[in-house]
Amino acid sequence: MSLLVMFFLKRIILGHIRRLSEKTRYHLDTLVIDAMQLPLTIVMLVLNIILLRHLCVFFGATEVPFESFSGIVERVLLIFAVVLFVDRFCI
């Protein structure tokens, strides 16, 4: 449910920022917005993984392998999002 809310907020906020950026004479701001679409989605997924991990720990429904595995997945996805943003922005 929280992922759907994040997608909805991302769509509204980025749509508003995109409309504002189209009114400027600079093209760089539009490039940044286009470059951050997919990396922002990956960051939202990581935030939901972190939320799930903390909820599992809070309710005692987790095991040690899940915690260590989710930490590795979070780091890999965040690094991938940064690389993807830089790749899309620079090309």
C-alpha positions, 0 to 999 in steps of 0.5 A, a space after each residue: 500500500 505504501 508503495 502505491 502511495 509513493 508512486 502516486 505522490 511521485 507522479 503528482 510531484 514530478 508532473 508539477 515540477 516538469 510543468 514548471 521546468 518547461 516554462 524555463 528557458 533552460 533545458 538542464 532542469 528537464 534533463 534532470 527530471 527525465 534522468 531521475 524517473 527510474 532511479 527514484 522508483 528504485 529508491 522508493 522500492 528500497 524505502 519500502 524494503 527498509 520499512 518492511 524490515 523494520 516492521 518485521 523486526 518490530 513484530 518479531 516476524 523475522 530471522 537473521 538471514 532476512 535482515 542481512 539479505 535485505 541490507 545487501 539488497 538495499 545497498 545494491 539497489 541504491 548503488 544501481 539507482 545512483 549509477 543509473 541516474 548518472 548514466 542517464 544524466 550524462 548521456 
